[in-house]
């Protein structure tokens, strides 16, 4: 009987350890999800606002024409 009781105790200790690890991992995942910051948009400087943007030039139009699906 003594041996059987010690095996039960060891089994319960292992279960509680595994349960604790599982709960800890779930808690860490939840904390990481809440700590994830939303991306912040950088303010454009005056130079970035004035710089040339995308333009549909002849070579771009040709590329689109050749690659139509």
N, C-alpha and C positions, 0 to 999 in steps of 0.2 A: 504494500500500500504506500509506503514511503516513496518508493521510486515513481509510482503512478502520479502522486501528488506533485512531485518535483517537475515531472514532465508537463503537467497541466499548467503549473506556475510559469515554466519557461515558455510554453505556448502562448499564454496570456501576455507575457512580457514582450514577446515578439510581435504579437498582434497590436499591442498598444504602441510599440515603436513604429510599426508600419503605418498605423493610423495617424500617429503624430507627424510622420514624414509626409504623408499624403495631405494632411491639413495644412502643414507648413508650406508645401509646394503650391497648394491652391491659394493660400493667403498671399504668397509672393507674387503669383500670377495676377491676382486681383490688384495688388498694390502697384505692380508695374503698369497695368492697364490704366489706372487712375493717374499715375504720374506722367504718362506719356503726354507731352505738351503738343498743342496744336501748332502747325507750322505758322510762322510769323512772316508776313510779307514785308520785304525790305522797302523802304521809301526810295523812290527814284530821285537821283540827283537831277539838277537842271540839264547837265550834259546828256544824261541817259534819256531824258524826255525829248531832247532835240535831235538825237542821233537818228540816222536813217533806219527805217524799218523794212520789213519784208515787202518786196515789190514783185509783182508778177511780170517779169521781163520776158523777152522772146525766148531765151534759152529755157526758162522755167516752163513756159507754155509748151515748148517742144517736148520737154521731158514728160509733162502730163499727157500730151497727145500720144507719145510712144508707149506709155505705161498704163494705158486704160485697160481695165479688166473686161 
